[in-house]
Amino acid sequence: MTIETTIENEMEAIWVVADQINGAINPVTFQLLGQARKLADDPARKVACIIFGDEIGGLTTSLVGAGADIVYKAESSDLKLYQQNIYKDTIVALAKEKQPDMIFLGSTSVGRELAPLVAAALNTGLSAHCIDLCLDEEGILEQKIPAYGGLMTIICPSKRPQMATCAQGVFATPEMDEKRQGITIDVPICNSEFQKIQTLEIVQESLEGLSIETASSVVAGGAGAGDTKGWDLIKEFSDTLGAALGCTRPAVDEGWAELDTMIGQSGKMVSPELYIGVGLSGEQQHMVGIMEAKLMIAINNDEKSPVFEQVDYGVVGDCKEFLPVLINKIKES
Ligand SMILES: Cc1cc2nc3c(=O)[nH]c(=O)nc-3n(C[C@H](O)[C@H](O)[C@H](O)COP(=O)(O)OP(=O)(O)OC[C@H]3O[C@@H](n4cnc5c(N)ncnc54)[C@H](O)[C@@H]3O)c2cc1C
């Protein structure tokens, strides 16, 4: 079946901007397409995906299989790498023409930079790091973020498109439907001669140790580490246990841990069998990142810490005293 592509039936569409680097599409793109597909079913409307890159013709089938009806393909030898201005100007020009109702991007390095640029250029709102996207009774997008100790709903009632970013793992990856039919439309890139900012090279940082996204045990360290020595102790505990080491925001701010290992709303979503939070208070922005963890334990020196209400087992104690004992016990066993 071929889908007709009149301007009329592209109106009111839900768009996803694909995140593609070196020919690999980030899983968050498929996850957002799956969620867009659910939102697009009632009321019925189209899901479109915009993909940028060089020699990306082979990637469009998977975008359709994950839920896209239309793939806008912006292909150019100038797009071997992500180029901020070209991506932004092309999305803005296309959005002004097609008038989508919503645009979703992944909270990736590219999405975090691109989304606010596009939103500002389209004079619309943007909710970053949403942990759910649904529709209210009138079909307005409800953009859920953790705030004030609960879930807050942000809406963008008058401006269009409604824009949101979500991290990888917020939505499940949809099953690939290889029989789905969609169409690909080539779109010209907006490439002004003078690019204010150019990407010259993308360097993949290699992180030490296990990945928090795939490890079956994760230790997360927080501000309670106190200093570098305290952080090294949490790292030693994590290594002894054979767990991956994650962290809260203050550990990144203090320079103890890399941003890539931060768990939570603006970090990574993890789903280990075992999660141990050390010296962290259980703030919601962190805890949304471990909603899928099976067994949760917290070590905190404040017996009234809210983290204890959210975990299966709690240890009240100073981690600097407790961890060395625990490390020795694990080594002896
Ligand atoms: C929009 C937004 C997005 C955010 N996104 C994230 C995110 O993705 N991830 C994230 O982590 N944060 C995020 N934050 C920050 C978040 O709100 C919290 O500030 C942060 O999670 C708190 O980190 P913490 O628990 O380590 O520190 P704190 O809240 O300061 O807690 C430290 C805990 O350590 C305990 N402690 C102190 N000393 C010891 C000791 N010796 N032994 C044992 N326990 C001790 C204390 O009792 C305390 O409970 C975000 C905030 C905002 C506004």
The ligand as a MOL file (V3000), in Angstrom:
LIG
                    3D

  0  0  0     0  0            999 V3000
M  V30 BEGIN CTAB
M  V30 COUNTS 53 58 0 0 0
M  V30 BEGIN ATOM
M  V30 1 C 15.6320 19.4570 35.9930 0
M  V30 2 C 16.5090 18.6710 36.9040 0
M  V30 3 C 17.0410 17.4820 36.4440 0
M  V30 4 C 17.8430 16.7130 37.2870 0
M  V30 5 N 18.3200 15.5330 36.8250 0
M  V30 6 C 19.0300 14.7400 37.6530 0
M  V30 7 C 19.4800 13.4630 37.2390 0
M  V30 8 O 19.2460 13.0320 36.1140 0
M  V30 9 N 20.1580 12.7170 38.1260 0
M  V30 10 C 20.4380 13.1380 39.4080 0
M  V30 11 O 21.0620 12.4030 40.1800 0
M  V30 12 N 20.0540 14.3680 39.8030 0
M  V30 13 C 19.3650 15.1700 38.9820 0
M  V30 14 N 18.9630 16.3860 39.4100 0
M  V30 15 C 19.4200 16.8480 40.7450 0
M  V30 16 C 18.5040 16.2720 41.8730 0
M  V30 17 O 17.3820 17.0990 42.0180 0
M  V30 18 C 19.2470 16.1880 43.1990 0
M  V30 19 O 19.7940 17.4310 43.4950 0
M  V30 20 C 20.3580 15.1340 43.2280 0
M  V30 21 O 19.8840 13.8970 42.7430 0
M  V30 22 C 20.8150 14.9530 44.6740 0
M  V30 23 O 21.9390 14.1370 44.6900 0
M  V30 24 P 22.3780 13.4000 46.0140 0
M  V30 25 O 21.2450 12.5520 46.5020 0
M  V30 26 O 23.6730 12.7350 45.7300 0
M  V30 27 O 22.6820 14.6000 47.0080 0
M  V30 28 P 21.9310 15.0890 48.3030 0
M  V30 29 O 20.4930 15.3410 48.0370 0
M  V30 30 O 22.7380 16.2140 48.8520 0
M  V30 31 O 21.9970 13.8530 49.3000 0
M  V30 32 C 23.1790 13.4090 49.9050 0
M  V30 33 C 22.7810 12.3150 50.8960 0
M  V30 34 O 23.9640 11.7140 51.4040 0
M  V30 35 C 23.7640 11.4430 52.7730 0
M  V30 36 N 25.0870 11.3970 53.4040 0
M  V30 37 C 25.9080 12.4330 53.6850 0
M  V30 38 N 27.0700 11.9850 54.2080 0
M  V30 39 C 26.9630 10.6280 54.2360 0
M  V30 40 C 27.8200 9.5790 54.6820 0
M  V30 41 N 29.0620 9.8520 55.1890 0
M  V30 42 N 27.3880 8.3020 54.5860 0
M  V30 43 C 26.1640 7.9970 54.0920 0
M  V30 44 N 25.3030 8.9560 53.6660 0
M  V30 45 C 25.7020 10.2620 53.7320 0
M  V30 46 C 22.8810 12.5810 53.2940 0
M  V30 47 O 22.1440 12.1590 54.4100 0
M  V30 48 C 21.9950 12.8430 52.0830 0
M  V30 49 O 20.7770 12.1060 52.1870 0
M  V30 50 C 18.1520 17.1720 38.5980 0
M  V30 51 C 17.6160 18.3880 39.0390 0
M  V30 52 C 16.8110 19.1150 38.2060 0
M  V30 53 C 16.2310 20.4150 38.7140 0
M  V30 END ATOM
M  V30 BEGIN BOND
M  V30 1 1 1 2
M  V30 2 1 2 3
M  V30 3 2 2 52
M  V30 4 2 3 4
M  V30 5 1 4 5
M  V30 6 1 4 50
M  V30 7 2 5 6
M  V30 8 1 6 7
M  V30 9 1 6 13
M  V30 10 2 7 8
M  V30 11 1 7 9
M  V30 12 1 9 10
M  V30 13 2 10 11
M  V30 14 1 10 12
M  V30 15 2 12 13
M  V30 16 1 13 14
M  V30 17 1 14 15
M  V30 18 1 14 50
M  V30 19 1 15 16
M  V30 20 1 16 17
M  V30 21 1 16 18
M  V30 22 1 18 19
M  V30 23 1 18 20
M  V30 24 1 20 21
M  V30 25 1 20 22
M  V30 26 1 22 23
M  V30 27 1 23 24
M  V30 28 2 24 25
M  V30 29 1 24 26
M  V30 30 1 24 27
M  V30 31 1 27 28
M  V30 32 2 28 29
M  V30 33 1 28 30
M  V30 34 1 28 31
M  V30 35 1 31 32
M  V30 36 1 32 33
M  V30 37 1 33 34
M  V30 38 1 33 48
M  V30 39 1 34 35
M  V30 40 1 35 36
M  V30 41 1 35 46
M  V30 42 1 36 37
M  V30 43 1 36 45
M  V30 44 2 37 38
M  V30 45 1 38 39
M  V30 46 1 39 40
M  V30 47 2 39 45
M  V30 48 1 40 41
M  V30 49 2 40 42
M  V30 50 1 42 43
M  V30 51 2 43 44
M  V30 52 1 44 45
M  V30 53 1 46 47
M  V30 54 1 46 48
M  V30 55 1 48 49
M  V30 56 2 50 51
M  V30 57 1 51 52
M  V30 58 1 52 53
M  V30 END BOND
M  V30 END CTAB
M  END
